[in-house]
């Protein structure tokens, strides 16, 4: 998945790999060695706390 967003980042990519070694290989191949990518940041999900996009607001 990827999203074109506003703010500090231009795009958010959600990448799922089997291991950190697999992510490292992905990032080297598709991000680090890509002259079109100026910089990128990695955020690792530790645990999921919400599995849907529903947000309830009580009035």
Phi and psi restraints in degrees (range 20) as a CNS / XPLOR table:
assign (resid 1 and name C) (resid 2 and name N)
       (resid 2 and name CA) (resid 2 and name C) 1.0 -146.6 20.0 2
assign (resid 2 and name N) (resid 2 and name CA)
       (resid 2 and name C) (resid 3 and name N) 1.0 152.5 20.0 2
assign (resid 2 and name C) (resid 3 and name N)
       (resid 3 and name CA) (resid 3 and name C) 1.0 -133.9 20.0 2
assign (resid 3 and name N) (resid 3 and name CA)
       (resid 3 and name C) (resid 4 and name N) 1.0 136.5 20.0 2
assign (resid 3 and name C) (resid 4 and name N)
       (resid 4 and name CA) (resid 4 and name C) 1.0 -91.6 20.0 2
assign (resid 4 and name N) (resid 4 and name CA)
       (resid 4 and name C) (resid 5 and name N) 1.0 118.7 20.0 2
assign (resid 4 and name C) (resid 5 and name N)
       (resid 5 and name CA) (resid 5 and name C) 1.0 -127.4 20.0 2
assign (resid 5 and name N) (resid 5 and name CA)
       (resid 5 and name C) (resid 6 and name N) 1.0 168.8 20.0 2
assign (resid 5 and name C) (resid 6 and name N)
       (resid 6 and name CA) (resid 6 and name C) 1.0 -100.2 20.0 2
assign (resid 6 and name N) (resid 6 and name CA)
       (resid 6 and name C) (resid 7 and name N) 1.0 167.9 20.0 2
assign (resid 6 and name C) (resid 7 and name N)
       (resid 7 and name CA) (resid 7 and name C) 1.0 103.2 20.0 2
assign (resid 7 and name N) (resid 7 and name CA)
       (resid 7 and name C) (resid 8 and name N) 1.0 -150.5 20.0 2
assign (resid 7 and name C) (resid 8 and name N)
       (resid 8 and name CA) (resid 8 and name C) 1.0 -64.5 20.0 2
assign (resid 8 and name N) (resid 8 and name CA)
       (resid 8 and name C) (resid 9 and name N) 1.0 -34.2 20.0 2
assign (resid 8 and name C) (resid 9 and name N)
       (resid 9 and name CA) (resid 9 and name C) 1.0 -104.1 20.0 2
assign (resid 9 and name N) (resid 9 and name CA)
       (resid 9 and name C) (resid 10 and name N) 1.0 154.4 20.0 2
assign (resid 9 and name C) (resid 10 and name N)
       (resid 10 and name CA) (resid 10 and name C) 1.0 -92.7 20.0 2
assign (resid 10 and name N) (resid 10 and name CA)
       (resid 10 and name C) (resid 11 and name N) 1.0 -37.5 20.0 2
assign (resid 10 and name C) (resid 11 and name N)
       (resid 11 and name CA) (resid 11 and name C) 1.0 -136.2 20.0 2
assign (resid 11 and name N) (resid 11 and name CA)
       (resid 11 and name C) (resid 12 and name N) 1.0 150.3 20.0 2
assign (resid 11 and name C) (resid 12 and name N)
       (resid 12 and name CA) (resid 12 and name C) 1.0 -120.4 20.0 2
assign (resid 12 and name N) (resid 12 and name CA)
       (resid 12 and name C) (resid 13 and name N) 1.0 121.1 20.0 2
assign (resid 12 and name C) (resid 13 and name N)
       (resid 13 and name CA) (resid 13 and name C) 1.0 -106.7 20.0 2
assign (resid 13 and name N) (resid 13 and name CA)
       (resid 13 and name C) (resid 14 and name N) 1.0 130.9 20.0 2
assign (resid 13 and name C) (resid 14 and name N)
       (resid 14 and name CA) (resid 14 and name C) 1.0 -105.5 20.0 2
assign (resid 14 and name N) (resid 14 and name CA)
       (resid 14 and name C) (resid 15 and name N) 1.0 111.4 20.0 2
assign (resid 14 and name C) (resid 15 and name N)
       (resid 15 and name CA) (resid 15 and name C) 1.0 -116.5 20.0 2
assign (resid 15 and name N) (resid 15 and name CA)
       (resid 15 and name C) (resid 16 and name N) 1.0 127.8 20.0 2
assign (resid 15 and name C) (resid 16 and name N)
       (resid 16 and name CA) (resid 16 and name C) 1.0 -113.7 20.0 2
assign (resid 16 and name N) (resid 16 and name CA)
       (resid 16 and name C) (resid 17 and name N) 1.0 123.4 20.0 2
assign (resid 16 and name C) (resid 17 and name N)
       (resid 17 and name CA) (resid 17 and name C) 1.0 -126.7 20.0 2
assign (resid 17 and name N) (resid 17 and name CA)
       (resid 17 and name C) (resid 18 and name N) 1.0 166.3 20.0 2
assign (resid 17 and name C) (resid 18 and name N)
       (resid 18 and name CA) (resid 18 and name C) 1.0 -76.9 20.0 2
assign (resid 18 and name N) (resid 18 and name CA)
       (resid 18 and name C) (resid 19 and name N) 1.0 -21.4 20.0 2
assign (resid 18 and name C) (resid 19 and name N)
       (resid 19 and name CA) (resid 19 and name C) 1.0 -159.1 20.0 2
assign (resid 19 and name N) (resid 19 and name CA)
       (resid 19 and name C) (resid 20 and name N) 1.0 167.9 20.0 2
assign (resid 19 and name C) (resid 20 and name N)
       (resid 20 and name CA) (resid 20 and name C) 1.0 -66.4 20.0 2
assign (resid 20 and name N) (resid 20 and name CA)
       (resid 20 and name C) (resid 21 and name N) 1.0 -31.3 20.0 2
assign (resid 20 and name C) (resid 21 and name N)
       (resid 21 and name CA) (resid 21 and name C) 1.0 -64.6 20.0 2
assign (resid 21 and name N) (resid 21 and name CA)
       (resid 21 and name C) (resid 22 and name N) 1.0 -39.2 20.0 2
assign (resid 21 and name C) (resid 22 and name N)
       (resid 22 and name CA) (resid 22 and name C) 1.0 -67.5 20.0 2
assign (resid 22 and name N) (resid 22 and name CA)
       (resid 22 and name C) (resid 23 and name N) 1.0 -38.0 20.0 2
assign (resid 22 and name C) (resid 23 and name N)
       (resid 23 and name CA) (resid 23 and name C) 1.0 -65.1 20.0 2
assign (resid 23 and name N) (resid 23 and name CA)
       (resid 23 and name C) (resid 24 and name N) 1.0 -41.4 20.0 2
assign (resid 23 and name C) (resid 24 and name N)
       (resid 24 and name CA) (resid 24 and name C) 1.0 -59.2 20.0 2
assign (resid 24 and name N) (resid 24 and name CA)
       (resid 24 and name C) (resid 25 and name N) 1.0 -43.5 20.0 2
assign (resid 24 and name C) (resid 25 and name N)
       (resid 25 and name CA) (resid 25 and name C) 1.0 -63.0 20.0 2
assign (resid 25 and name N) (resid 25 and name CA)
       (resid 25 and name C) (resid 26 and name N) 1.0 -43.2 20.0 2
assign (resid 25 and name C) (resid 26 and name N)
       (resid 26 and name CA) (resid 26 and name C) 1.0 -60.0 20.0 2
assign (resid 26 and name N) (resid 26 and name CA)
       (resid 26 and name C) (resid 27 and name N) 1.0 -49.3 20.0 2
assign (resid 26 and name C) (resid 27 and name N)
       (resid 27 and name CA) (resid 27 and name C) 1.0 -66.4 20.0 2
assign (resid 27 and name N) (resid 27 and name CA)
       (resid 27 and name C) (resid 28 and name N) 1.0 -37.1 20.0 2
assign (resid 27 and name C) (resid 28 and name N)
       (resid 28 and name CA) (resid 28 and name C) 1.0 -64.8 20.0 2
assign (resid 28 and name N) (resid 28 and name CA)
       (resid 28 and name C) (resid 29 and name N) 1.0 -45.2 20.0 2
assign (resid 28 and name C) (resid 29 and name N)
       (resid 29 and name CA) (resid 29 and name C) 1.0 -70.1 20.0 2
assign (resid 29 and name N) (resid 29 and name CA)
       (resid 29 and name C) (resid 30 and name N) 1.0 -47.6 20.0 2
assign (resid 29 and name C) (resid 30 and name N)
       (resid 30 and name CA) (resid 30 and name C) 1.0 -97.4 20.0 2
assign (resid 30 and name N) (resid 30 and name CA)
       (resid 30 and name C) (resid 31 and name N) 1.0 -22.7 20.0 2
assign (resid 30 and name C) (resid 31 and name N)
       (resid 31 and name CA) (resid 31 and name C) 1.0 -113.2 20.0 2
assign (resid 31 and name N) (resid 31 and name CA)
       (resid 31 and name C) (resid 32 and name N) 1.0 -55.3 20.0 2
assign (resid 31 and name C) (resid 32 and name N)
       (resid 32 and name CA) (resid 32 and name C) 1.0 -65.7 20.0 2
assign (resid 32 and name N) (resid 32 and name CA)
       (resid 32 and name C) (resid 33 and name N) 1.0 -36.8 20.0 2
assign (resid 32 and name C) (resid 33 and name N)
       (resid 33 and name CA) (resid 33 and name C) 1.0 -93.9 20.0 2
assign (resid 33 and name N) (resid 33 and name CA)
       (resid 33 and name C) (resid 34 and name N) 1.0 12.0 20.0 2
assign (resid 33 and name C) (resid 34 and name N)
       (resid 34 and name CA) (resid 34 and name C) 1.0 -102.0 20.0 2
assign (resid 34 and name N) (resid 34 and name CA)
       (resid 34 and name C) (resid 35 and name N) 1.0 113.9 20.0 2
assign (resid 34 and name C) (resid 35 and name N)
       (resid 35 and name CA) (resid 35 and name C) 1.0 -65.6 20.0 2
assign (resid 35 and name N) (resid 35 and name CA)
       (resid 35 and name C) (resid 36 and name N) 1.0 -16.2 20.0 2
assign (resid 35 and name C) (resid 36 and name N)
       (resid 36 and name CA) (resid 36 and name C) 1.0 -80.6 20.0 2
assign (resid 36 and name N) (resid 36 and name CA)
       (resid 36 and name C) (resid 37 and name N) 1.0 -14.3 20.0 2
assign (resid 36 and name C) (resid 37 and name N)
       (resid 37 and name CA) (resid 37 and name C) 1.0 -97.4 20.0 2
assign (resid 37 and name N) (resid 37 and name CA)
       (resid 37 and name C) (resid 38 and name N) 1.0 112.2 20.0 2
assign (resid 37 and name C) (resid 38 and name N)
       (resid 38 and name CA) (resid 38 and name C) 1.0 -75.0 20.0 2
assign (resid 38 and name N) (resid 38 and name CA)
       (resid 38 and name C) (resid 39 and name N) 1.0 -46.0 20.0 2
assign (resid 38 and name C) (resid 39 and name N)
       (resid 39 and name CA) (resid 39 and name C) 1.0 -158.9 20.0 2
assign (resid 39 and name N) (resid 39 and name CA)
       (resid 39 and name C) (resid 40 and name N) 1.0 161.3 20.0 2
assign (resid 39 and name C) (resid 40 and name N)
       (resid 40 and name CA) (resid 40 and name C) 1.0 -149.3 20.0 2
assign (resid 40 and name N) (resid 40 and name CA)
       (resid 40 and name C) (resid 41 and name N) 1.0 157.2 20.0 2
assign (resid 40 and name C) (resid 41 and name N)
       (resid 41 and name CA) (resid 41 and name C) 1.0 -123.1 20.0 2
assign (resid 41 and name N) (resid 41 and name CA)
       (resid 41 and name C) (resid 42 and name N) 1.0 145.2 20.0 2
assign (resid 41 and name C) (resid 42 and name N)
       (resid 42 and name CA) (resid 42 and name C) 1.0 -113.5 20.0 2
assign (resid 42 and name N) (resid 42 and name CA)
       (resid 42 and name C) (resid 43 and name N) 1.0 132.1 20.0 2
assign (resid 42 and name C) (resid 43 and name N)
       (resid 43 and name CA) (resid 43 and name C) 1.0 -124.7 20.0 2
assign (resid 43 and name N) (resid 43 and name CA)
       (resid 43 and name C) (resid 44 and name N) 1.0 127.8 20.0 2
assign (resid 43 and name C) (resid 44 and name N)
       (resid 44 and name CA) (resid 44 and name C) 1.0 -102.1 20.0 2
assign (resid 44 and name N) (resid 44 and name CA)
       (resid 44 and name C) (resid 45 and name N) 1.0 131.1 20.0 2
assign (resid 44 and name C) (resid 45 and name N)
       (resid 45 and name CA) (resid 45 and name C) 1.0 -79.7 20.0 2
assign (resid 45 and name N) (resid 45 and name CA)
       (resid 45 and name C) (resid 46 and name N) 1.0 123.9 20.0 2
assign (resid 45 and name C) (resid 46 and name N)
       (resid 46 and name CA) (resid 46 and name C) 1.0 -86.0 20.0 2
assign (resid 46 and name N) (resid 46 and name CA)
       (resid 46 and name C) (resid 47 and name N) 1.0 -37.7 20.0 2
assign (resid 46 and name C) (resid 47 and name N)
       (resid 47 and name CA) (resid 47 and name C) 1.0 -163.7 20.0 2
assign (resid 47 and name N) (resid 47 and name CA)
       (resid 47 and name C) (resid 48 and name N) 1.0 153.5 20.0 2
assign (resid 47 and name C) (resid 48 and name N)
       (resid 48 and name CA) (resid 48 and name C) 1.0 -96.7 20.0 2
assign (resid 48 and name N) (resid 48 and name CA)
       (resid 48 and name C) (resid 49 and name N) 1.0 138.3 20.0 2
assign (resid 48 and name C) (resid 49 and name N)
       (resid 49 and name CA) (resid 49 and name C) 1.0 -117.3 20.0 2
assign (resid 49 and name N) (resid 49 and name CA)
       (resid 49 and name C) (resid 50 and name N) 1.0 -15.1 20.0 2
assign (resid 49 and name C) (resid 50 and name N)
       (resid 50 and name CA) (resid 50 and name C) 1.0 -144.5 20.0 2
assign (resid 50 and name N) (resid 50 and name CA)
       (resid 50 and name C) (resid 51 and name N) 1.0 127.9 20.0 2
assign (resid 50 and name C) (resid 51 and name N)
       (resid 51 and name CA) (resid 51 and name C) 1.0 -108.0 20.0 2
assign (resid 51 and name N) (resid 51 and name CA)
       (resid 51 and name C) (resid 52 and name N) 1.0 7.1 20.0 2
assign (resid 51 and name C) (resid 52 and name N)
       (resid 52 and name CA) (resid 52 and name C) 1.0 -140.2 20.0 2
assign (resid 52 and name N) (resid 52 and name CA)
       (resid 52 and name C) (resid 53 and name N) 1.0 176.0 20.0 2
assign (resid 52 and name C) (resid 53 and name N)
       (resid 53 and name CA) (resid 53 and name C) 1.0 -100.7 20.0 2
assign (resid 53 and name N) (resid 53 and name CA)
       (resid 53 and name C) (resid 54 and name N) 1.0 10.4 20.0 2
assign (resid 53 and name C) (resid 54 and name N)
       (resid 54 and name CA) (resid 54 and name C) 1.0 -78.1 20.0 2
assign (resid 54 and name N) (resid 54 and name CA)
       (resid 54 and name C) (resid 55 and name N) 1.0 130.0 20.0 2
assign (resid 54 and name C) (resid 55 and name N)
       (resid 55 and name CA) (resid 55 and name C) 1.0 -124.8 20.0 2
assign (resid 55 and name N) (resid 55 and name CA)
       (resid 55 and name C) (resid 56 and name N) 1.0 124.0 20.0 2
assign (resid 55 and name C) (resid 56 and name N)
       (resid 56 and name CA) (resid 56 and name C) 1.0 -99.7 20.0 2
assign (resid 56 and name N) (resid 56 and name CA)
       (resid 56 and name C) (resid 57 and name N) 1.0 133.8 20.0 2
assign (resid 56 and name C) (resid 57 and name N)
       (resid 57 and name CA) (resid 57 and name C) 1.0 -118.6 20.0 2
assign (resid 57 and name N) (resid 57 and name CA)
       (resid 57 and name C) (resid 58 and name N) 1.0 123.1 20.0 2
assign (resid 57 and name C) (resid 58 and name N)
       (resid 58 and name CA) (resid 58 and name C) 1.0 -86.9 20.0 2
assign (resid 58 and name N) (resid 58 and name CA)
       (resid 58 and name C) (resid 59 and name N) 1.0 132.5 20.0 2
